[in-house]
Amino acid sequence: LIFISHDLNLVSSFCDRVLIMYAGRIVETCRADRLHEAQHPYTRGLLNSLPRLDEPRARLEVLKRDPAWMDAESVSGVQ
């Protein structure tokens, strides 16, 4: 089963393994229970965009996309 979403909390509750795609390429793979250890800037940006109800947060910044992400090798250090 393939489950596609930008909501990484939802993804991690349904899936065992997560593949993060950016611009049509897989940039990171990890186990869902270790998603909080992700390293790619796009994955970190998605994780940081999740709302929190237990503490006030500043307004979210627009994710600064780096063109180099499209040329970089895939990151899969969190297995």
Biopython code that builds the backbone (N, CA, C, O; Angstrom):
import numpy as np
from Bio.PDB.StructureBuilder import StructureBuilder

atoms = [
    (1, "LEU", "N", (0.845, -1.173, 0.000)),
    (1, "LEU", "CA", (0.000, 0.000, 0.000)),
    (1, "LEU", "C", (0.888, 1.234, 0.000)),
    (1, "LEU", "O", (1.848, 1.313, 0.767)),
    (2, "ILE", "N", (0.578, 2.175, -0.839)),
    (2, "ILE", "CA", (1.290, 3.452, -0.866)),
    (2, "ILE", "C", (0.345, 4.512, -0.320)),
    (2, "ILE", "O", (-0.785, 4.650, -0.788)),
    (3, "PHE", "N", (0.812, 5.252, 0.663)),
    (3, "PHE", "CA", (0.030, 6.310, 1.291)),
    (3, "PHE", "C", (0.779, 7.614, 1.058)),
    (3, "PHE", "O", (1.920, 7.757, 1.497)),
    (4, "ILE", "N", (0.157, 8.562, 0.375)),
    (4, "ILE", "CA", (0.820, 9.818, 0.018)),
    (4, "ILE", "C", (0.197, 10.956, 0.807)),
    (4, "ILE", "O", (-1.022, 11.132, 0.802)),
    (5, "SER", "N", (1.047, 11.735, 1.491)),
    (5, "SER", "CA", (0.559, 12.851, 2.296)),
    (5, "SER", "C", (1.713, 13.771, 2.666)),
    (5, "SER", "O", (2.867, 13.346, 2.717)),
    (6, "HIS", "N", (1.389, 15.042, 2.923)),
    (6, "HIS", "CA", (2.366, 15.971, 3.494)),
    (6, "HIS", "C", (2.306, 15.946, 5.023)),
    (6, "HIS", "O", (3.179, 16.506, 5.686)),
    (7, "ASP", "N", (1.291, 15.307, 5.576)),
    (7, "ASP", "CA", (1.105, 15.244, 7.030)),
    (7, "ASP", "C", (1.930, 14.085, 7.585)),
    (7, "ASP", "O", (1.467, 12.945, 7.612)),
    (8, "LEU", "N", (3.149, 14.378, 8.026)),
    (8, "LEU", "CA", (4.057, 13.322, 8.458)),
    (8, "LEU", "C", (3.613, 12.645, 9.748)),
    (8, "LEU", "O", (3.965, 11.488, 9.974)),
    (9, "ASN", "N", (2.857, 13.322, 10.596)),
    (9, "ASN", "CA", (2.302, 12.647, 11.780)),
    (9, "ASN", "C", (1.339, 11.549, 11.352)),
    (9, "ASN", "O", (1.383, 10.436, 11.875)),
    (10, "LEU", "N", (0.487, 11.862, 10.416)),
    (10, "LEU", "CA", (-0.461, 10.877, 9.907)),
    (10, "LEU", "C", (0.277, 9.732, 9.224)),
    (10, "LEU", "O", (-0.054, 8.565, 9.433)),
    (11, "VAL", "N", (1.267, 10.059, 8.416)),
    (11, "VAL", "CA", (2.055, 9.035, 7.730)),
    (11, "VAL", "C", (2.699, 8.095, 8.740)),
    (11, "VAL", "O", (2.634, 6.875, 8.585)),
    (12, "SER", "N", (3.317, 8.654, 9.770)),
    (12, "SER", "CA", (4.023, 7.804, 10.734)),
    (12, "SER", "C", (3.069, 6.934, 11.547)),
    (12, "SER", "O", (3.487, 5.911, 12.089)),
    (13, "SER", "N", (1.801, 7.318, 11.643)),
    (13, "SER", "CA", (0.848, 6.487, 12.382)),
    (13, "SER", "C", (0.311, 5.327, 11.535)),
    (13, "SER", "O", (-0.169, 4.337, 12.087)),
    (14, "PHE", "N", (0.387, 5.435, 10.211)),
    (14, "PHE", "CA", (-0.122, 4.390, 9.322)),
    (14, "PHE", "C", (0.964, 3.496, 8.740)),
    (14, "PHE", "O", (0.685, 2.365, 8.342)),
    (15, "CYS", "N", (2.183, 3.981, 8.687)),
    (15, "CYS", "CA", (3.222, 3.302, 7.905)),
    (15, "CYS", "C", (4.359, 2.780, 8.773)),
    (15, "CYS", "O", (4.585, 3.253, 9.886)),
    (16, "ASP", "N", (5.061, 1.801, 8.238)),
    (16, "ASP", "CA", (6.271, 1.287, 8.881)),
    (16, "ASP", "C", (7.513, 1.979, 8.337)),
    (16, "ASP", "O", (8.465, 2.240, 9.074)),
    (17, "ARG", "N", (7.495, 2.273, 7.040)),
    (17, "ARG", "CA", (8.637, 2.891, 6.382)),
    (17, "ARG", "C", (8.156, 4.123, 5.628)),
    (17, "ARG", "O", (7.064, 4.123, 5.058)),
    (18, "VAL", "N", (8.978, 5.174, 5.627)),
    (18, "VAL", "CA", (8.608, 6.437, 5.000)),
    (18, "VAL", "C", (9.650, 6.794, 3.948)),
    (18, "VAL", "O", (10.854, 6.717, 4.194)),
    (19, "LEU", "N", (9.171, 7.184, 2.780)),
    (19, "LEU", "CA", (10.029, 7.710, 1.720)),
    (19, "LEU", "C", (9.625, 9.160, 1.512)),
    (19, "LEU", "O", (8.458, 9.444, 1.245)),
    (20, "ILE", "N", (10.558, 10.067, 1.628)),
    (20, "ILE", "CA", (10.285, 11.487, 1.434)),
    (20, "ILE", "C", (10.706, 11.848, 0.019)),
    (20, "ILE", "O", (11.837, 11.586, -0.391)),
    (21, "MET", "N", (9.774, 12.461, -0.730)),
    (21, "MET", "CA", (10.076, 12.863, -2.103)),
    (21, "MET", "C", (10.093, 14.376, -2.215)),
    (21, "MET", "O", (9.294, 15.077, -1.593)),
    (22, "TYR", "N", (11.021, 14.857, -3.020)),
    (22, "TYR", "CA", (11.098, 16.283, -3.345)),
    (22, "TYR", "C", (11.372, 16.384, -4.839)),
    (22, "TYR", "O", (12.315, 15.769, -5.339)),
    (23, "ALA", "N", (10.566, 17.146, -5.547)),
    (23, "ALA", "CA", (10.725, 17.353, -6.993)),
    (23, "ALA", "C", (10.760, 16.025, -7.747)),
    (23, "ALA", "O", (11.519, 15.872, -8.704)),
    (24, "GLY", "N", (9.942, 15.069, -7.317)),
    (24, "GLY", "CA", (9.838, 13.799, -8.005)),
    (24, "GLY", "C", (10.928, 12.791, -7.703)),
    (24, "GLY", "O", (10.969, 11.725, -8.317)),
    (25, "ARG", "N", (11.819, 13.111, -6.760)),
    (25, "ARG", "CA", (12.905, 12.202, -6.389)),
    (25, "ARG", "C", (12.786, 11.830, -4.921)),
    (25, "ARG", "O", (12.353, 12.640, -4.101)),
    (26, "ILE", "N", (13.169, 10.611, -4.596)),
    (26, "ILE", "CA", (13.240, 10.208, -3.192)),
    (26, "ILE", "C", (14.503, 10.825, -2.612)),
    (26, "ILE", "O", (15.608, 10.551, -3.081)),
    (27, "VAL", "N", (14.337, 11.662, -1.587)),
    (27, "VAL", "CA", (15.495, 12.320, -0.974)),
    (27, "VAL", "C", (15.851, 11.715, 0.379)),
    (27, "VAL", "O", (16.943, 11.942, 0.899)),
    (28, "GLU", "N", (14.925, 10.943, 0.947)),
    (28, "GLU", "CA", (15.209, 10.352, 2.256)),
    (28, "GLU", "C", (14.292, 9.165, 2.488)),
    (28, "GLU", "O", (13.127, 9.182, 2.092)),
    (29, "THR", "N", (14.820, 8.142, 3.126)),
    (29, "THR", "CA", (14.015, 7.001, 3.560)),
    (29, "THR", "C", (14.316, 6.746, 5.027)),
    (29, "THR", "O", (15.450, 6.914, 5.476)),
    (30, "CYS", "N", (13.302, 6.344, 5.766)),
    (30, "CYS", "CA", (13.532, 6.021, 7.175)),
    (30, "CYS", "C", (12.367, 5.199, 7.711)),
    (30, "CYS", "O", (11.295, 5.141, 7.108)),
    (31, "ARG", "N", (12.597, 4.577, 8.835)),
    (31, "ARG", "CA", (11.510, 3.900, 9.537)),
    (31, "ARG", "C", (10.597, 4.977, 10.114)),
    (31, "ARG", "O", (11.062, 6.032, 10.544)),
    (32, "ALA", "N", (9.317, 4.708, 10.121)),
    (32, "ALA", "CA", (8.356, 5.698, 10.606)),
    (32, "ALA", "C", (8.600, 6.066, 12.065)),
    (32, "ALA", "O", (8.399, 7.217, 12.453)),
    (33, "ASP", "N", (9.031, 5.102, 12.879)),
    (33, "ASP", "CA", (9.264, 5.398, 14.296)),
    (33, "ASP", "C", (10.547, 6.201, 14.520)),
    (33, "ASP", "O", (10.830, 6.607, 15.647)),
    (34, "ARG", "N", (11.327, 6.436, 13.457)),
    (34, "ARG", "CA", (12.551, 7.237, 13.577)),
    (34, "ARG", "C", (12.485, 8.484, 12.696)),
    (34, "ARG", "O", (13.508, 9.101, 12.401)),
    (35, "LEU", "N", (11.286, 8.842, 12.286)),
    (35, "LEU", "CA", (11.108, 9.990, 11.409)),
    (35, "LEU", "C", (11.640, 11.279, 12.037)),
    (35, "LEU", "O", (12.134, 12.159, 11.331)),
    (36, "HIS", "N", (11.539, 11.387, 13.353)),
    (36, "HIS", "CA", (12.029, 12.586, 14.043)),
    (36, "HIS", "C", (13.547, 12.752, 13.909)),
    (36, "HIS", "O", (14.072, 13.820, 14.221)),
    (37, "GLU", "N", (14.258, 11.718, 13.452)),
    (37, "GLU", "CA", (15.705, 11.787, 13.256)),
    (37, "GLU", "C", (16.078, 12.137, 11.810)),
    (37, "GLU", "O", (17.258, 12.119, 11.459)),
    (38, "ALA", "N", (15.108, 12.447, 10.989)),
    (38, "ALA", "CA", (15.361, 12.736, 9.574)),
    (38, "ALA", "C", (16.366, 13.871, 9.424)),
    (38, "ALA", "O", (16.466, 14.746, 10.284)),
    (39, "GLN", "N", (17.111, 13.844, 8.318)),
    (39, "GLN", "CA", (18.201, 14.794, 8.130)),
    (39, "GLN", "C", (18.027, 15.736, 6.944)),
    (39, "GLN", "O", (18.581, 16.835, 6.957)),
    (40, "HIS", "N", (17.282, 15.342, 5.930)),
    (40, "HIS", "CA", (17.182, 16.187, 4.735)),
    (40, "HIS", "C", (16.437, 17.481, 5.075)),
    (40, "HIS", "O", (15.458, 17.445, 5.820)),
    (41, "PRO", "N", (16.884, 18.623, 4.543)),
    (41, "PRO", "CA", (16.230, 19.902, 4.861)),
    (41, "PRO", "C", (14.740, 19.935, 4.514)),
    (41, "PRO", "O", (13.960, 20.555, 5.237)),
    (42, "TYR", "N", (14.333, 19.289, 3.435)),
    (42, "TYR", "CA", (12.915, 19.280, 3.082)),
    (42, "TYR", "C", (12.109, 18.498, 4.116)),
    (42, "TYR", "O", (11.031, 18.932, 4.523)),
    (43, "THR", "N", (12.628, 17.351, 4.538)),
    (43, "THR", "CA", (11.956, 16.553, 5.565)),
    (43, "THR", "C", (11.874, 17.340, 6.861)),
    (43, "THR", "O", (10.826, 17.367, 7.505)),
    (44, "ARG", "N", (12.968, 17.979, 7.249)),
    (44, "ARG", "CA", (12.978, 18.795, 8.470)),
    (44, "ARG", "C", (11.948, 19.920, 8.353)),
    (44, "ARG", "O", (11.246, 20.224, 9.317)),
    (45, "GLY", "N", (11.858, 20.532, 7.177)),
    (45, "GLY", "CA", (10.872, 21.595, 6.970)),
    (45, "GLY", "C", (9.449, 21.094, 7.130)),
    (45, "GLY", "O", (8.617, 21.772, 7.732)),
    (46, "LEU", "N", (9.160, 19.908, 6.594)),
    (46, "LEU", "CA", (7.824, 19.329, 6.767)),
    (46, "LEU", "C", (7.538, 19.044, 8.238)),
    (46, "LEU", "O", (6.448, 19.334, 8.732)),
    (47, "LEU", "N", (8.517, 18.477, 8.931)),
    (47, "LEU", "CA", (8.327, 18.172, 10.354)),
    (47, "LEU", "C", (8.129, 19.449, 11.170)),
    (47, "LEU", "O", (7.300, 19.482, 12.079)),
    (48, "ASN", "N", (8.880, 20.491, 10.853)),
    (48, "ASN", "CA", (8.775, 21.745, 11.603)),
    (48, "ASN", "C", (7.490, 22.506, 11.303)),
    (48, "ASN", "O", (7.132, 23.426, 12.039)),
    (49, "SER", "N", (6.796, 22.137, 10.237)),
    (49, "SER", "CA", (5.555, 22.828, 9.895)),
    (49, "SER", "C", (4.340, 22.251, 10.616)),
    (49, "SER", "O", (3.244, 22.805, 10.528)),
    (50, "LEU", "N", (4.530, 21.147, 11.325)),
    (50, "LEU", "CA", (3.408, 20.533, 12.036)),
    (50, "LEU", "C", (2.978, 21.416, 13.201)),
    (50, "LEU", "O", (3.818, 21.845, 13.993)),
    (51, "PRO", "N", (1.681, 21.693, 13.317)),
    (51, "PRO", "CA", (1.222, 22.535, 14.430)),
    (51, "PRO", "C", (1.369, 21.822, 15.768)),
    (51, "PRO", "O", (1.275, 20.598, 15.855)),
    (52, "ARG", "N", (1.599, 22.609, 16.795)),
    (52, "ARG", "CA", (1.683, 22.076, 18.160)),
    (52, "ARG", "C", (0.655, 22.808, 19.006)),
    (52, "ARG", "O", (0.524, 24.029, 18.925)),
    (53, "LEU", "N", (-0.056, 22.067, 19.802)),
    (53, "LEU", "CA", (-1.070, 22.665, 20.660)),
    (53, "LEU", "C", (-0.573, 22.863, 22.080)),
    (53, "LEU", "O", (-1.210, 23.559, 22.870)),
    (54, "ASP", "N", (0.568, 22.254, 22.414)),
    (54, "ASP", "CA", (1.051, 22.309, 23.790)),
    (54, "ASP", "C", (1.953, 23.509, 24.069)),
    (54, "ASP", "O", (2.326, 23.737, 25.220)),
    (55, "GLU", "N", (2.307, 24.272, 23.051)),
    (55, "GLU", "CA", (3.151, 25.449, 23.261)),
    (55, "GLU", "C", (2.918, 26.454, 22.140)),
    (55, "GLU", "O", (2.647, 26.068, 21.003)),
    (56, "PRO", "N", (3.022, 27.738, 22.456)),
    (56, "PRO", "CA", (2.856, 28.747, 21.399)),
    (56, "PRO", "C", (4.038, 28.688, 20.428)),
    (56, "PRO", "O", (5.167, 28.385, 20.814)),
    (57, "ARG", "N", (3.754, 28.980, 19.186)),
    (57, "ARG", "CA", (4.811, 28.966, 18.172)),
    (57, "ARG", "C", (4.769, 30.255, 17.379)),
    (57, "ARG", "O", (3.717, 30.866, 17.188)),
    (58, "ALA", "N", (5.934, 30.644, 16.927)),
    (58, "ALA", "CA", (6.014, 31.805, 16.047)),
    (58, "ALA", "C", (5.430, 31.430, 14.686)),
    (58, "ALA", "O", (5.283, 30.251, 14.363)),
    (59, "ARG", "N", (5.106, 32.428, 13.914)),
    (59, "ARG", "CA", (4.594, 32.189, 12.568)),
    (59, "ARG", "C", (5.615, 31.369, 11.775)),
    (59, "ARG", "O", (6.816, 31.630, 11.840)),
    (60, "LEU", "N", (5.134, 30.392, 11.040)),
    (60, "LEU", "CA", (6.023, 29.528, 10.273)),
    (60, "LEU", "C", (6.633, 30.284, 9.107)),
    (60, "LEU", "O", (5.947, 31.020, 8.396)),
    (61, "GLU", "N", (7.922, 30.095, 8.922)),
    (61, "GLU", "CA", (8.600, 30.700, 7.784)),
    (61, "GLU", "C", (8.359, 29.845, 6.541)),
    (61, "GLU", "O", (8.099, 28.646, 6.632)),
    (62, "VAL", "N", (8.450, 30.483, 5.396)),
    (62, "VAL", "CA", (8.376, 29.747, 4.137)),
    (62, "VAL", "C", (9.648, 28.922, 4.022)),
    (62, "VAL", "O", (10.746, 29.420, 4.270)),
    (63, "LEU", "N", (9.494, 27.657, 3.643)),
    (63, "LEU", "CA", (10.644, 26.778, 3.495)),
    (63, "LEU", "C", (11.537, 27.302, 2.380)),
    (63, "LEU", "O", (11.091, 27.469, 1.245)),
    (64, "LYS", "N", (12.784, 27.556, 2.702)),
    (64, "LYS", "CA", (13.739, 28.047, 1.711)),
    (64, "LYS", "C", (14.274, 26.857, 0.926)),
    (64, "LYS", "O", (15.139, 26.120, 1.400)),
    (65, "ARG", "N", (13.755, 26.684, -0.260)),
    (65, "ARG", "CA", (14.156, 25.545, -1.095)),
    (65, "ARG", "C", (15.483, 25.851, -1.772)),
    (65, "ARG", "O", (15.686, 26.935, -2.320)),
    (66, "ASP", "N", (16.359, 24.900, -1.726)),
    (66, "ASP", "CA", (17.682, 25.039, -2.312)),
    (66, "ASP", "C", (17.724, 24.253, -3.618)),
    (66, "ASP", "O", (17.451, 23.053, -3.610)),
    (67, "PRO", "N", (18.059, 24.895, -4.747)),
    (67, "PRO", "CA", (18.130, 24.167, -6.017)),
    (67, "PRO", "C", (19.083, 22.974, -5.960)),
    (67, "PRO", "O", (18.923, 22.023, -6.726)),
    (68, "ALA", "N", (20.057, 23.009, -5.078)),
    (68, "ALA", "CA", (21.011, 21.904, -4.949)),
    (68, "ALA", "C", (20.331, 20.624, -4.473)),
    (68, "ALA", "O", (20.870, 19.536, -4.677)),
    (69, "TRP", "N", (19.165, 20.726, -3.845)),
    (69, "TRP", "CA", (18.452, 19.530, -3.392)),
    (69, "TRP", "C", (18.132, 18.618, -4.568)),
    (69, "TRP", "O", (18.104, 17.396, -4.422)),
    (70, "MET", "N", (17.891, 19.212, -5.736)),
    (70, "MET", "CA", (17.531, 18.406, -6.906)),
    (70, "MET", "C", (18.735, 17.653, -7.465)),
    (70, "MET", "O", (18.569, 16.621, -8.115)),
    (71, "ASP", "N", (19.945, 18.156, -7.219)),
    (71, "ASP", "CA", (21.159, 17.528, -7.745)),
    (71, "ASP", "C", (21.842, 16.624, -6.728)),
    (71, "ASP", "O", (22.669, 15.787, -7.093)),
    (72, "ALA", "N", (21.503, 16.788, -5.466)),
    (72, "ALA", "CA", (22.178, 16.024, -4.411)),
    (72, "ALA", "C", (21.750, 14.564, -4.443)),
    (72, "ALA", "O", (20.640, 14.231, -4.859)),
    (73, "GLU", "N", (22.650, 13.706, -3.997)),
    (73, "GLU", "CA", (22.306, 12.292, -3.877)),
    (73, "GLU", "C", (21.258, 12.125, -2.788)),
    (73, "GLU", "O", (21.153, 12.946, -1.877)),
    (74, "SER", "N", (20.491, 11.062, -2.894)),
    (74, "SER", "CA", (19.466, 10.787, -1.890)),
    (74, "SER", "C", (20.100, 10.539, -0.531)),
    (74, "SER", "O", (21.186, 9.967, -0.430)),
    (75, "VAL", "N", (19.406, 10.977, 0.509)),
    (75, "VAL", "CA", (19.850, 10.769, 1.880)),
    (75, "VAL", "C", (19.023, 9.630, 2.444)),
    (75, "VAL", "O", (17.794, 9.662, 2.376)),
    (76, "SER", "N", (19.671, 8.640, 2.991)),
    (76, "SER", "CA", (18.907, 7.550, 3.608)),
    (76, "SER", "C", (19.623, 7.041, 4.844)),
    (76, "SER", "O", (19.699, 5.834, 5.073)),
    (77, "GLY", "N", (20.143, 7.954, 5.634)),
    (77, "GLY", "CA", (20.918, 7.575, 6.806)),
    (77, "GLY", "C", (20.093, 7.090, 7.978)),
    (77, "GLY", "O", (20.647, 6.486, 8.896)),
    (78, "VAL", "N", (18.792, 7.330, 7.984)),
    (78, "VAL", "CA", (17.947, 6.917, 9.099)),
    (78, "VAL", "C", (17.173, 5.688, 8.661)),
    (78, "VAL", "O", (16.048, 5.807, 8.176)),
    (79, "GLN", "N", (17.748, 4.530, 8.821)),
    (79, "GLN", "CA", (17.095, 3.285, 8.417)),
    (79, "GLN", "C", (16.445, 2.712, 9.621)),
    (79, "GLN", "O", (15.823, 1.652, 9.542)),
]
sb = StructureBuilder()
sb.init_structure("model")
sb.init_model(0)
sb.init_chain("A")
sb.init_seg("    ")
for serial, (resi, resn, name, xyz) in enumerate(atoms, 1):
    if name == "N":
        sb.init_residue(resn, " ", resi, " ")
    sb.init_atom(name, np.array(xyz, "f"), 0.0, 1.0, " ", f" {name:<3s}", serial, name[0])
structure = sb.get_structure()
